[in-house]
Each structure stands twice: as C-alpha cells, then as structure tokens.
Amino acid sequence: MRKLTYASIASICMLPALFWSQDSSAVPAFARKYGTSCFTCHSGFPNRNAFGEAFKNNGYRWPGGEEEDHTKQEQVKMGADGWKKTFPESPWPSDIPGFAPFALYLTGPLLSYSDQVKNNAHTTTTPQTLNWGSSIDARILFGGTVGEHLGVVGAIEGISAGTTTTNLRAVWAFAPGYNFSFGNSGFSAFRGLSTPISAYTNVLPSMGVGPEFNYVVGKEGGLNVIVGATSASDAPNGSSLSYSINGAEPNERVTATSTKNLTNANKIGDIGYVRLKYKFFGAGLLSGAGGTYGNEYVGLDNSLAIGASAIRARSAKPFSYGGGAETVVYGADIAGNYGSFTGGFAYSKDGDLALNNYAVDAGYYVYPWLLPRVIFISRGVTGGKANPTIATSVTAYPGANIFVKATYTAFVKNLSPTSTTGENNANTFSLSTGFAF
C-alpha cells in the first residue's frame, strides 16, 4: 500500500485551529493592562471575536490608535522622550510593561469515557473505560508591548509533563495594518483567522521558527494578506518527525506520525505559505468597529468572510514515498456570524496524493455564557478512504476566564480505514474544565 508523504500528513490533519496555545488564546495579562474583561476580545476563551482579531492585527494593541486612552496599567519609561532628538548619540527611548506580564492557565479533564474496541472477529481488544480526570496541566501565558511598535505574545508549555517548551512571536507593527513578526508557528497570524470558531485552513504540521508578513486593511470588513516561511520542524536533519495538529478545543489534540525522514529539516524555506482573507461586511479587520454586532455580549458581528491558503513543502531530495521534492497543500474556507449563530465550512486538498479534506462547524450562544457546538470533519487518507468524525459539545463559561465543557466524539465509520488489525474506533466522552488568571 502506498505510504503517506510529508505533505499528505499535513493535508490529512486539517482541523480547526482553536487549541488554546495557538494565536487565538486568551492572555489575561492584556485584560490587566487595559482593565477590561476577557470577553472584550474573546467570545468565551479561547474563541477570539472581531475586536480580538483587530487587536491582534494591530500588533496586540488597542485598535484605532487608542492605545494610550485605554491603557490602565502604565508602561515603565526606558529613557526620556528627548533621546529621540539626540539619537544615535543616545539610545532610542522605549518602555516595558509596568507589571509582570504573565498569567497562569490551568486545565484538565474531570471525567473521561471511552467505548470498548473490537476487531473483525468481534472480540474485545480494549474494554470500555470510565475514569476520573487525570493530572492538571499548567501553562504560563505572557503578553505585552515594548516601545511604540513591538508586541510580544507567547506561552511556556509542558510544565506538568516535564517537557517544557516555549512558544513566542514578536510582532513589529511599523504602520497601521503592516506587521512583521518572527517566532514559533504556535502564535502565527496564519492560524485562528476566522471569527470566532471556524478557522479550518490550519493544514500546517508542527513547524519551527520563521518570519511572517501580515497586511490588514478595513474599517468595515476588510482584507488580510499573510506571507510566511519556516523550517519544517525543530528535529535535527534526517530524523523521523512527528506532526502534531492542534484540535478544536482545550485538551483535544490529534497527532499524526510519519516515519519518513525530511532531508532538510530546520532549514530556511522548508515550508512557505500564503493566506488571503476577505471580509465582506461586519466589524473592520483593522478597526474592530464599524460593523453591526449581532450578539454584542460576546462580540459576534454580523459578518461573512472567505479565505484561501496555499502551503508549499519542499525537501532537498525527493520524498521517500512516491512524492517529488516539492508539493503544495491548498484550501478554501468560508465563515460567518449572524446574531448568536456562528459557523463555517472549509476544504483542502493535497497536491501530491490528491487527498480531499473538509470540515463543517456550527455553534449557537444560547446565553453569552453557554455555547453548544457541532463539528464534522472528514480527512482523506490513502486509497480514497476517509475517517469522518462528528463532535458535539456544550461549553459553559461561569466567568470570563473559566470554562466547563462536555464533549462527545463519534466516528461516522465504525472501522478505521487505516487500521491494520481490523480494530474499530472508540467513541469518547469527556468533561473538562480550565481557568486562567
């Protein structure tokens, strides 16, 4: 059977990009800076709303040039303003946050259930399980601004697992709507673009460090263009790579593994990508205002947006399993809000193996603190097969920085098309919680 190539792994793993550690994550340090609720930028964290998207597009500053008017915790001056006149004979003046720009995020399952797993002989290989929650996961979030143009956001992860890693992206906003950033892909502007919960074109595998240019314009609706490049992985050259694609919500991570060696991992230009998004109406992508808000309590603007993405992956030598030295994954998506309803659809295709992937998402805010949601995802695999899943969830937000979520995930096809032992998929249920402060 033909094995998967590097690009097909990326294509298979097309999933919503809403895992908390991505660019859409809520950082309470910003709430402290501006003296405002997390709901200002998020429709219940980590779902970013229209204002939160504009906040990001302004280099993590208050949109509309109103940064100083809304800042409640003053920055510490690092030099006098007069130094600007004597530069370069003096350092250029700057400032740093006048408070510790850190926050703690705790999350974990309260209850988990898994169906029994059977094989073709209808014998049980894994019994039904029902367990109390496992260990609590702790992460340190940080975010702030330095000087007039630099914004920084990131997270220290893997603390409870003992495998601490740091995701960070520094954004230089050299003019309104013109941002240049550098850092890990985890906080790339490419991810989490649709508002608030329907960003499906996250077809990238785990990436290394790289630069990104982000252009945004729009007082009502608007245009967003993103171009970037990055290394394929932090793994050394020639090693086997494991690609992790972030799931739809906290604690829902899907991992695909390839045993193929990338011959130029950690090299400049392993992955290049471009992303276009056009918002027809609604709040401005740069201004955060101007549109009609259908549900003002969670910042949902009545809007419609379309997007398209292309990702090129290349290797110094031909791919090990039937692929060339270069391939492209491309996709398109549409997302919108109306009143308390939010939803979207996305499609992507791998140019090497022609694998088709699509997803549909729909959510409705019964109250500003109560969100039922349904996600259907079908990811193509070799042989023209697919392994579609449907996940239904209900998330409650007792506070702006607290969530409790129940999720049931079912496989539409009982037997996994990739199974070599004839074992069926296990439907699961989980009850999880999290809070940040």
N, C-alpha and C positions, 0 to 999 in steps of 0.2 A: 504494500500500500504506500502511496506517495506520502512522504512526511511533510510536516509544516515548515515553511521557510520563516525567516525573521519577520518579513512584512506581513505574512499571513497571521502570525501570532498577534501582531498589532491590530489587524483587521478583526480578528475573532473577538478581541476583548473590547469592542465598542460598548461602553457603559456610561450611564450618567455620571457626570463629574462632580459629585456633591459630597464626597467624603470630606470630613471636617478639615483635614490638613491641607486641602487644596486652597486655591486663591479665594474661594468663596467663604472661608472660615471666618467666624466672628472673633475678633480680638478685643477683649474688654478694656485693654489699655486705651483704645480710642474712645470708648464710652467715658472713661475717666477724664481724658483730655478735654472733651467737649461738654462734659456734664450732661449727657443725654442717655437715653435707653438704647439697648442693643437693637430694638425694633426700629430705630431710625434708619439703619442700613440693612436690616435683615427681617424677612418675613417669618420670624421664628428661626433661631440659628440652627444650621448654618446657611439657610436659604437666603441669598442676597436679593434685595429688591432693587427697584430702579434707582433710588437715591444711593444705595450702596454701590451700584455699578458705576454711577457718576463719581462717587468718592474715590473709587479705585482708579478710574480714568484720569483723575486729577492728581495722581501721584500720592494717594492716601491723604488728601487734603479736602477741606470743605469746598464744594463746588461754588462756582460763580464769583471767585475772588473774595470770598467772605471768611477766609481762614482766621484772621485776627479777630473779627467780630464774634465768632463762635467759640474761640478757644477760652476755656475756663482755667486750665492749669498752664500758667505761663512758662515759656521756654527760658532756659538759662542762657544769657548772652555770653558768647565766647569771643570777646573783643568788642571794641567800640565801633559804631557806625562810621565814624570818621576815618577808620582804616581803609575804607573803600577809596578815599581820595588819595591816600598815600601808597596804595598798592602799586607795584610789587615791593616797595621798600618796607611794607608791613604785611603780615598775614591778612588774608581776606576774612572779615568778621563772619561768624556763624553763630549757631545756637544749638542746644541739645535739649531733650525733654527735661523739664524741671521736676520730674517724678520718675520712679522706677517704671519703665515701660514694659512691664511683664504682667502676665496673667497665668493662672493655673486652670487647666482643663482636665476634669476627671470624668471618665465614662466607663461603663461596663455593663454586662448582662445581669439581669435579676433572675431570669428563668430561661431555660433553653430546652427545646424538644426536637427530636429527630425521629422520622419514621424508620421502621425496620428495612433493611436492604436484603433483597432476594436475588438469586441468579436465575438462569434459564431453566434450571431444574426445580425451581420454586422452593428451594431450601433457603433458610435464613442464614445469611453470612454475617450480618451485623444486626443485633437486636434493637428494638425500639428503646429510646433513651429519654429520660426526663430528669433534668438536673437543675439545681440552684446555680446562681451565677458564679462565674469564675473570678479571677483576680481583677482588681480595679486597674485601669490603665490611666496613667498620669502623663500629661504633656505640658510643657511650658510654652506659652504663646508670647510673642513680643511684637511690638509695632510702634512706630513713631516717626517724626520728621527731624531732619538735621539741616539747618540753614533754610534758605528760601526755595530750594529746588529738590532736595533729596528726601525721599521717603523710604523707609525700611520696614519690611514685614517678614515674619518667619515663625518657626516652631522648633523646639527641641523635643524629639520624639523617642519612643522606645525605652523610656526610663524604667518601666516595670519589667520589661523583658531583658534588661541588661545589655541592650544593643543600641545605645544612644546614638542618634544621628541628628543632624541639623539641616533644616530646610530654610533657605533665606533668599529673598530677592530685594535688591536695592534698585529703586526707580528714580531716574533723573528726569524731572518734568521741566524741560528747558523752555517751554512755552505752552500755553493752554492747548491741550489736545495732542501735544508732541511729547512722547515719553520714550526714553531709552532705559532699558533695565538689564541687569546681569545677575544671574544666580541659578539656583536649582529650579527644575521644572515644576516642583510642587506648588510654587506661587507664580507660575507663568500666567500672563494675561490671556494666553490661548485657552486656558481652562476656565470653566464656570462662567461663560459669557452670557448665556440666556438668563432672563429673569423670570421667576426666581428659581425654578427647579427643573428646567428642561434643556440642560446643556448636554447634548449627546455626541458631539463630534470629538470627544476625547479619545481618539484612537491611538494615542501615543503609548509606547511601552515606557518602562522606567528609564528616565534619561539622566544624563549627567548635568554638568554646568554649561551654560551658554548665554549669549546675548539675545535681546529681543527688542524690536522697534514696534511701538504701538501708536497709531494715529487715530484720533477720535474727533468728530465734529457733530454738533447737533444741539440746538436749544429745544427742539421738539423732534422726537425720534432721532435720526442721525445715522452716520456711517462710521464703522470701525474697521481698520485695516491692521493686521498683525503679521509681521515677518520675523522669523527667528531661525536660529541654528543651535545645535547642541551635540555633545557627544552621546553615544548610544547608551552607555552605562558607566558606572563607576568601577566596574570589574576590569581587571588587567587584560591586556591583549591575549587572545587565544583561549580565554577561559569560558566555561559554559555559563550562560546567562539565564536568569530567571526574571520574567517580565511580570510586574505587578500592576494591575489596573485598579484604580480606586472605585469603590462601589457607590451605591446610591445614597447611603446614609451612614452615620457613625456605626462602627463595628461590622460593616458589611463589605468585606474585601474579597475580591476574586483574583486568583493568581493563576496564570498560565505559564508553563515552563517549556523551554526549548533546550535541547541538548546540543544544538548546533553552535559552533564556535564563530564568533564575529572576529574577522581578521584585523579590524582596526578600531576596536572599542577604545573609548577615551581619546579619540582623535577629533580635531575640529571638522565640523561638517558631516559627521556620521548621519545626522538627521537634519533636514531642512524643512521648514513648514511655512505655510501662508494661510491666513484666515481672513475672510471677508464677512461682514455682517451689516445688513441694512435694516434699520428700524423705521417702518412706515409712519407710525404715529405713536403717541404716548410721551412720557417724560423724556427729556433730552439725554442722550448718552453721555454728554459732557456737562450739561447744566443741571441735570437732576430735577428739572422743573419744566413747566410749560404744557405738559400733558394733563389729561383727566385721570384722576385716580379712582378706579372702580371700588377699591376697598382701602380707604385711607388708613385704617387701623393697622394694616400690615404692609402698607406701602405698595400695593399692587396697582399699577397704572393700566388702564385700558389700552392695550398695545398689540402690535403684530410685528414680528421680525423674522427675516430669513437669513440663513448663513450658508457658507460654503467653505470647505477646507481641503487642502492638499498637503500631503506629507511624503517627502522623498527619503527613503532609507538607502544607503549605499555602503558597499564594502570594497576593500582593496582587491579582493578576489571574488570570483563567482560564489554565490550562496551554495552551501553544501548539498541542498536537496532540491535540485531541479530548477533553481532560480538563477537570474543573472546577477551582475554586480550592482544593479540598481533597480529599484521598484518604487511604486507610488501607491499610497492609500488615499482615496479621495472620498468626500462625503458632502451631504447637504442636509439642512435641518430647518425647521420652522417652529416658532414658539410664540405664545401669546397669552394674554390675560384678559378677562372680562369680568368685572365685578369681583366676586370672591373665587372665581374659577381660574385655574392656571393649567396649561398643558402644552404638549409639543410632540413632534414626530421627527425622526432622523433616520438617515440611510447612509451607509458607507459601503465601499467595495475595494477589495484588494486587487491591484493591477496585475499581480503575479499569478495568483491562483483563481482570480475572479470570484472570490467568496463574497456573498451578499449578507449584509447585516442591517437590521432595522430595529427601532425601538419606539414605543408609544408610552406617553406619560400623561396622567391626568390627576389633578388634585383640586380639592374644594375646601375653603376655610369656612367650616360651619360657624365657628366663632374665631376671633383673632388668635385664640389660644388652642384651637382644635382643628387638626388637618388630616382628613382621610386622603389616601393616595393609592393609585394603582399604576404599576409599571409592567409593561410587557416587553421582553427583549428576546430577539432571535439572532443568534450568532452562527454564521456559516462555518462549517468545518469541511475537511477533505471528503470527496465522494459526493458532493452536492447535498450533504445532510445538514441538519441543524438541531439544536438542542434548546428550544424556546422555554422560557420561564415566565411566570407571572407572579408578582409580589404585591400583596395588599398590605397596607399599613395604616395605623392610626397614631398620630403623634400629638401629644398634649404638651402645652407649654405653661406650667403653673406659674412661671415667672419668665421675664425676658431672657434670662440666662440659664434656664432649666428646661429639660425636656424629659418626657417619659414616652417610650414608643413600643408598640406591639406590631410585629411583622410576621406574616405567614407567606412563605415562598413555596410555590408548587411548580413542578416540571410538567409541561404540557404533554411531552412524550415520556412514558414511564421508563423506557430503556435508553440509556445514554448511547448516542451513536458512536462515541469514541471509546466505549468500553471494550476491553479485550477479554474480559472474563464473563460477559453476559450479565453483569450486575445492574440492577436498576438504580435510578436516582432516589435520594432520600429527601422527601419534603420536610421542611423545617418550620419551627415557630420560635420566636424569641421575644422576650420582654426586656428592654434595656433602658438605661437612664444615663443622664450626663448633666453636668453643670460647669460653668466657668465663672471665675471671679478674679 
